[in-house]
Structures are given as structure tokens and as C-alpha cells.
Amino acid sequence: MRRIQRDDLVEVRSGKDRGRRGQVRQVFPARDRLIVTGINMVKRHIKPTQIGQPAGIIEREATLHASKVMVVCPICDRGARVGFRVRADGAKTRVCRRCDEDID
């Protein structure tokens, strides 16, 4: 189980988008990076590769390192560190270290 998963609400802790929140769209666990919707926007110059496809400058999200974001706890509504707990039924769940409530 990973600390940050797809569709988590995260808050950016450092960089040009510090303080902004967004949803995790994609996670790359091997590289400890993730893509957050609307955060870390970069411009890319695109050449036309097919007939009918226009060239130009597009904006898209670039990856962020996982250490630059914190999961927003749904109970306390603040960025929090994530811990793990094993429930009585044997399932492993993520836990907010600030308020000690389940995130999942």
C-alpha cells in the first residue's frame, strides 16, 4: 500500500504552487513522482505528427516529486502525514497522523 494513491486530494508543500490543492491523476511509484490535476503546469511546443493535427504550444501538468505534497485528511481538512494501521479484520488502512482517523 502506498502513502499517496490515485484520486487523493493533496496539498503542495513547496515550489511555485505552494499551498494549492489538487487531485492526484497518476502515480509513478518507481520514480516517487505523481501528476496532480492543475498543478505544475508547463508549456510544450508540439510539432504536427499527423495530417490535420495542429502544431502549437500546449499547457499540461508535469510530474511532482512525492515529497513535495501532503495528503489532505478528509476529517481535519489539513495536510497530514500518513501512517498505517491494521484493522481487526486484517485489512491494512492509511491513517492521518494528526487526528488519528482513517483516510480510506
N, C-alpha and C positions, 0 to 999 in steps of 0.2 A: 504494500500500500504506500502511496506517495503522499507527501505533505500537501502538495498543490495538485489539484486534478482539474480536468476539463469542466467548464461551466461554473467554476468557483468565482466568487466576487473577490477581487484582490485590490489592494491599495498600493500605489507606487511609493516607495520609501526614499528613493534618491534619483537624481538625474533631472532632466529638463521637464518631466511630467510629474514631479514630486507632489504628492497629495491627491492626485487624481485616482478615480476608481474605474474599474472596467472588469468585464467578464473574460475569463481565460478561454481562448478559442482553440488553442492547440498546445500540446506539451511535448517537448523533446527531452526525455529523461536521460538519455545517454550524454547529452551535452549540457544538462542543467539549465535549459533555456525554455522560454514559453512565449506565445504570442497572445497579447491582450487586445481586445477589441477597442479601437480608437486611441490607443496609447503607442508612443514611439513611432509616429508617422514619419516616413521618409519618402522622398521623391525619386522615381526611377524613370530613366529615359528608355523608351521602348521602340525598337525598330519594327516595321511591319514584317511579319513572318509568313503571312498568307495573303492571297489576293482578297481585297476587301477589308482587311484588318488595318485600322488606322495606326499611324505612328504617333508618338507624343510623350508627354510627361504624365505619369500617373502617381498617385499617392497611395501607399499601402503601409501596413504595420510591419515593423521589423521585430526581430526577437529581442527579448529582455532576458537577462540572467535571473535565475530564480531567487538569488539572494537580494535582489532589488525590490521585491514585492512581499507583502504580507497578506495572508488570508483574512478577510473581514468576517468576524464572528457574527452570525445572524442574531444572537441574543444581545450582546453588548454593543454591537454596531461599531466596532473599532478594530483596527488591525491587531492581530494577535498571533503569538507563536503557537505552533501546532504540536500537540503531544498525541500519544496513542494510549488506548485503554482496551483491554479485553473484557467483553461483556460476560455475563453469566452463561449465556448460550454458546460461548466460544468464538463469537464474531469479534473481529478487531475493528475499532472505530477511531476516528480522529476527534481530538478533544481540544477546546480552547484553553490555553494555559492561564488566561486572565480571569475567566469566570468559571472554569472547570465544567463547562457544559459541552455536550456533543455537538460537533459541527455537522456531521452527516445525518 
